[in-house]
């Protein structure tokens, strides 16, 4: 699993990512996605990407937040790179604890089996770019990648706004 991030999860960027999690700051999430797309253009993956998918949010959390920043970021990345946005290809099957509040082992347990490909997904043979806001242990990216590969994706690459240390 190859991954890209703009910068470490600290300082001003950390504050921007935290704000982008709220509906009032959707334009900020879009701007972060555009910056991420430029980073990917400057440092492309080993293989060309065919489509972009966001890490899905459970429907209840999305309703509570009234936004899904990962989807907003993914739409911006897909638009800037001229790729299909296949964010509907994945779904979160259960309400998850906040990953930020868990240690590495508990993060893996929390997301194990929590993501499934939609029955309507059309990603067979595609190289998919998975978008998330922050990567810490990689547990979420690993589980989402597994679900995409199980659904027939040829490869999964991961891009995040920031990379955090396991202490965050």
Secondary structure, 3 states (H helix, E strand, C coil): CEEEEEEECCHHHHHHHHHHCCHHHHHHHHHHHHHHHHHHHHCCCCCCCCEEEECCCCHHHHHHHCCCHHHHHHHHHHHHHCCEECHHHEEECCCCCCHHHCCHHHHHHHHCCCEEECCCCCCCCCEEEEEEEEECCCHHHHHHHHHHHHCCCCEEEEEEEEECCCCC
